[in-house]
Amino acid sequence: MSMVRIVIFDFDGTLFDTAEAMVVIFRKSFQEVGMDCTEEEARHYMHQSLQETIMERRVPKESIQPFVEAILRYLDCPEANAVTRPFPETKKALSLLESLHIPMGVVTGNTVSHARGILAAHGMDGYFSSFVGSDVCEAHKPDPEPLMKCLEAWPEEMRKRACYIGDSLQDTECASRALLPSVLIERTPGEYKDYQALKATNLIDALELLGIPANSASK
């Protein structure tokens, strides 16, 4: 059995394919404050925090609050939800961990309500013991606070054997700063070609790298 005792996941791009949804959300939200946003830009913004996006795009001070409110409003709009779906191996990976009695958590740059709502719609919210999102912590990834907050759900002796799986460099930095091992999911070949640490193309392979093979389910 693996030495891993807790597995924490990022949500967007890791458990669920939300790329098309985030394009919708960013483009609509920027339009509300009179700014343009290309599809390519939206795909870039989804890999960083909202604060970083606001700074990078130099959103005018008077537009920041309306922009954030628009993002939150469009998160669950029908157009975005219609193109949000789990990756093919997500349910299998979660079921494997559940069969091994390995507890799971979610640390996302999104809101907890949104992530839980999407998971619930697909019958997957019950897998997780702890959720932390941008509406729970003042600090955001790559700051380690969200991961540390998530770990509070379990006894301290278990926390030392936790790991984090995400699809962006801010996820791996967050894990490093929280002193946790991590696996980077590279769903687009070559996207992180210079990344030298643990890297996988899907969740099943990520668990394999952590010592949890797909055939290790409890008998």
Buried (B, 14 or more C-beta within 10 A) or exposed (E): EBEBBBBBBBBBBBBBBBBBBBBBBBBBBBEBBEBEBEEEBBBBBBBBBBEBBBEEBEBEEEBBEBBBEBBBEBBBEEEBBEBBBBBEBBBBBBEBBBEBEBBBBBBBBBBBBBBBBBBEEBEBBEBBBBBBBBEBBEBBBBBBBBBBBBBEBBEEEEBEBBBBBBBBBBBBBBBBBBEBBBBBBBBEEEBBEEEEEBBBEBBBBBBBBBEBEEEBEEE
